[in-house]
Amino acid sequence: MFEVEVTKDGLEHRVIDRGTGIYLKWLVVGGPYFTEVFNLVHADGSIPFTTARERSVDPETGLPFFVFKFLTFGSAPKAHRNTKDLVNRTFDDETEKRHWMKTAAEALLVFGSGYNGLKLPHPSYTRVDLDGEIYTLKDFGYTLSSK
C-alpha cells in the first residue's frame, strides 16, 4: 500500500509503496486545463505520465470530488524540455501497460490534491478514471472513515 513520505527537511515528498519500492513523484503542474506531470519510479526504470483534473459533485451524497484522467502514459512531452531526466517508456503489450496504469491510479489516489489523499475531506474525494472505470481508495483496500 502506498503512503506519503516526507524528507527530514520537509522539502521533498513522494508517494511510496515501501514493500515494492515503487514511488510516485509530482513533477510539473500548469497549463490551461490544469495538467500535471508525474513520474512513477520502480526497480526497472520509470514511467512519466500526464493527467488532467476535473472537479464535480457526487449526485448521491452532494460531496465535492475531483477525477484524475490520464492524458499520456509513458511520456510527458511538455515536461521533457524542463525535466531532463525523464525517459519515455514503451510497453510490450496492453496487459503490462494496464498493470502500470492501475499502479499509477492507486498512487494518484494517495497523492490526492497534493500529497494529502489519505487526509482529504472524505475517502472518495479523489478519483481516477482509468479507461472509463472510476477508482477510489476503497477499490485498493484503503479503509478510511468519512469525516
HELIX and SHEET records of a PDB file:
HELIX    1   1 PRO A   77  HIS A   80  1                                   4    
HELIX    2   2 GLU A   94  PHE A  111  1                                  18    
HELIX    3   3 LEU A  137  PHE A  140  5                                   4    
SHEET    1   A 8 GLU A   3  VAL A   6  0                                        
SHEET    2   A 8 HIS A  13  ASP A  17 -1                                        
SHEET    3   A 8 ILE A  22  GLY A  30 -1                                        
SHEET    4   A 8 THR A  35  HIS A  42 -1                                        
SHEET    5   A 8 GLY A  45  VAL A  57 -1                                        
SHEET    6   A 8 PRO A  64  PHE A  73 -1                                        
SHEET    7   A 8 THR A 126  LEU A 130  1                                        
SHEET    8   A 8 GLU A 133  TYR A 135 -1                                        
END                                                                             
